[in-house]
Amino acid sequence: MKGPGVRPVADIHALQGGPISAEPRINDRIRVPEVRLVGPNGEQVGIVPIAKALELARESDLDLVEVAPTARPPVAKLMDFGKFKYESAMKAREARRNQAHTIIKEIKLRPKIDPHDYETKKGHVVRFLKAGDKVKVTIMFRGREQSRPELGYRLLQRLAEDVTDLGYVESNPKQDGRNMIMVIGPHKKKAEAKAEARAERDEAKAERDADWAQQQQDNQ
């Protein structure tokens, strides 16, 4: 790891206490007589001269990062700025990938669907429900099939029963012109989703730490 010399500064969204609107000053770019220093683990060191803060950064092989420039005196924190930027980028990418929005998916069936096609369509419904999405199931009637709405109703009932472990009928079957529509909602509870999200975050963090350690070894 390099010492706290001048390093390129990139955009970051949050260092401590919420988002900031400008790039932070680090190390020798911090040109104030003194700072309120925060240690690498969040401990309050106190108000120290800037020279002393930089000396502590060098001794710890860390960077001095100005996290609250408008405070009096400004607040600076000891941290590995390179690792911080890496983890921030990984978290942002993970957040974008794992954004959970309830989406209504649609599956279309024919009243006289053959067994293989039914299993394929049911597999799509299962996948959507496991992902926490609602599913709009549409039975499409053609010609004389419109005089046999009970065929569509029975098919929708069968599908609802086949996926009862994953979802429930949120909107009962209803006729809509030549179609019959039913909406199935996922059973997935918020508590379970949060627990899964925490487990995924913990696993992702462990992977990031391992990747960072490997990068550091590769750079040596």
Secondary structure by P-SEA (a helix, b strand, c coil): cccccccccccccccccccccbbbbccccccccccccccccccccccccaaaaaaaaaaacccccccccccccbbbbbcaaaaaaaaaaaaaaaaaaacccbbbbbbbbcccccaaaaaaaaaaaaaaaaabbbbbbbbbbcccccccaaaaaaaaaaaaaaacccccccccccccccbbbbbbbbcccaaaaaaaaaaaaaaaaaaaaaaaaaaaaaac
